[in-house]
Amino acid sequence: MFKIVLKITITILLITLTLPNVFAGDVKGIRFWQDPEKTRLVFDVSESVKYKLFTLDEPYRLVVDIEDAQLKMNIAKVEIPNQLVKEIRSSQQEQTLRIVIDLKKGVSTKDFTLKPFQDYGHRLVVDLRDKNAKKQIVKTAASAIKEKNRDIIIAIDAGHGGEDPGAIGRKKTREKNITLAVAKRLEKLINAEKGLKAFLTRTSDYYVGLEKRTQLARQNKADLFISLHADGFKDPKVRGASVWVLSSKGANSEMGKWLEKREKSSDLLGGVESLSNKDPLVAQVLLDLSMHYSVGASINAAERVRKELSKKMSKMHGKSLRKAAFIVLRMPDIPAMLVEMAFISNPQEEKRLKTKKQQMKIAKSILTGVKSYFKSHPPDGSFYASLAKSQVYKVKNGDTLSQIAQSFGVSMQQLKSHNKLKSNNLRIGQTLTIPGV
Ligand SMILES: [Zn+2]
C-alpha cells in the first residue's frame, strides 16, 4: 500500500517537474471582423482570463498580455482584415501569452469579455478604431431629405452577422449569409427605382447590435425599415415565409415566442460593446407614444409586402401578418417590419434560399410591396408625393418632352402614349397627364 502511494507521489512529482508551465487557460481561436467603423478582434479562451492590453507607437501596435495562458492554435492561419491590421504574432513569456498586432495606424481600443453562450465558450473582445478617423456622416441618405422631391429612404437590415451566424441549416447554410445576399439584391433593385434609395445596416460579415440597427435607421432618416431573416425552428417540417410587425405586448403564438427568444440571443452571440444606458422608464414612454403612428403604418406596409410574397412564394407560414416584440422593430417613428423569408431549418427551403432565383423572387416581392405602400402613403416632400400631386402638368415656355418625362421619372414613350401624342412637339399651355410610376 505504502509503495503504491509513494509511486503515485513520485509520478506526480515527475510530471510536475517535466511540465514546468501549467496553464490555467488556452487561447483556442482568434478572429477578426471588419465593419465600417471598427475592427473587432475576438479571442476564444478556455476560461475567464486575466489580461492587460496597451498600444505602442512607432511602429503602431497593440499588445494583449493574457496571464496564465498558452496559445493552442495556429496564429499564421488567422485571416487579417486589411483596414487597420498588418500582422498578428505571439510569444510566450513564462506564464504570460503575449499577442502583438502590428497596425497601420494609431488606434483607440475598447475591450470586454463575453460569458459562454450556446456554441461559444469564454470570449475576449477588443474593438479597434482609427484614432484620427472623423465621424462618418452618412451623406447619401441624410442629405437627400433637404432636396425637393427627395428620395424615400429604405433601411434594409440583414439579420445577424459576424460572431452571430443566425440559424444554421442542415447543410450548414448560415442565416447571416442568406440575409446579406438578399439585402444586397434588394438594395440594387431599390436604388434602380426613381424616388427610392436604400441603405444597408450592415454591408458585410460583421455583427451590429440590435439597438444600433435601429439607431442607424434613425440617423439615416429612414422612411421604412425592413429586417430580413430566415430562421430555424425545432421542427424541420415547418416552412413558409412570414411578415412580422411589432407588438408591444409580445408574441401570442408559439412561433413568435420562439423567434423573440432567438432574437435576444443575437446580442449575446454577436457581442455588444455596451448595452444602452437609457432610462428604461423614459424608453418605455417613448415607445408607447410612438406606437400610434408607426404601428399603423407598419401594418399597412407589411401587409402589402406579405401580399406580394404570397403571390410568388410556394408557401406562406400562417394566414396573416404576425406580431411579436422584436427589439429591432422598436422605433419611435419609422414604420418597420421583419420578413422571415423561409425556414432555413427546412431542408427544401434551405436549398432554395441559396439560389439566385429564389433570392431575386423574395427581393422583387418586397420591392413591389414597398412601392405600393409609398404610392398610397408618400412621405411629404418626396418624389412620390410630387407624383401624387402633379398628375396634370401644364407646359411652360422652353419645356421639352424629354425634360418633363425625366422630371417625373417616366419614360418619354410612356408620357407620349399616355397623352396620345403623335410627335415630340408641345404647345405652351398644353396639359399633360403624368402616368403613375
Ligand atoms: Zn434571424
Residues whose N, C-alpha, C, O or C-beta is under 5 A from the ligand:
A	BS01	ZN	G159 G166 H229 A230 D231
